[in-house]
Amino acid sequence: MTIQFSCPHCSKQTEVADQYAGQSGPCGSCGKTVTIPGGTGYQSMPPPRKGAGGGTIAIILVGAVVGLFFCSGILVALLLPAVQAAREAARRAQSSNNLRQILLAMHNYHDVHGQLPPAVVTDDQGNPLFSGRVLLLPYMEQQALFNQFDQSKAWDSPENAGVSNTAIKVFQDPSNPSNNAARSDYVFVTGPGTAFEGTKALRFSDVADGLSNTLGFVETKAGPSSWAEPVEWNADSGAIPPGSHPGGTIAGLLDGSVRFISSGIDPQTTKALTTRSGGEQVGNY
């Protein structure tokens, strides 16, 4: 009987008599010491060739990469709504803060002048010149800009055009994608029976319904092209104008508080919120 084996050094296959099983000696091919395997008919397996299994490894790696991209896509799909919601919450908070600053300026104006600013300033013939927002500038750290504004001229006159096109961050809702930096996304609530009835300059004492039950400002995504332009929201026109936030509009009450008003608010509740002395019962909103 013979034993077939391969040299572990050079892979040369050799047959020897089984009587040499377990003995060591030089390989007839490479001369390196080898040990004859034990057992009759035993044939040692040749060492694996270089690169053997490389295809399998490549397939595994490709599968892993594909799986990683697939899992990443699922992860992004799961996280994206949460990220978008967080960003919208931050923008909504900033918009609410902007409106609080405007309401504070309104209160400071009332403290100094003993009355609210008119929503619209007109000339002697009743022609609109500019928005009451201009009168709030000194109370919003914009005294220098206010000093440049010629109150005897219209907001878009050659004398005021440059000032009116100046960006004022507090008038800009961060959720509004408009590129017009001079715009105002916050407007007075005007109309018969409101706290800002046209050119009238009323007092807080004229608000019989209570400051916490009466709107003064609302956010809108279709506001004036400039904070100085006399374009406001007339409450008689219907529903509260839509803002740039999903589900409703940010609004400011005369007491200085800010509320988010649902787009599905009852029209009667809207009416109650806009009138200053209507005596209506304000419902949920």
Secondary structure, 3 states (H helix, E strand, C coil): CEEEEECCCCCCEEEEEHHHCCCEEECCCCCCEEECCCCCCCECCCCCCCCCCHHHHHHHHHHHHHHHHHHHHHHHHHHHHHHHHHHHHHHHHHHHHHHHHHHHHHHHHHHHHCCCCCCEEECCCCCEEEECHHHHHHHHCCHHHHHHCCCCCCCCCCCCHHHHCCCCHHHCCCCCCCCCCCCCCEEEEECCCCCECCCCCCCHHHCCCCHHHCEEEEECCCCCCCCCCCCCEEHHHCCCCCCCECCEEEEEECCCCEEEEECCCCHHHHHHHHCCCCCCCCCCC
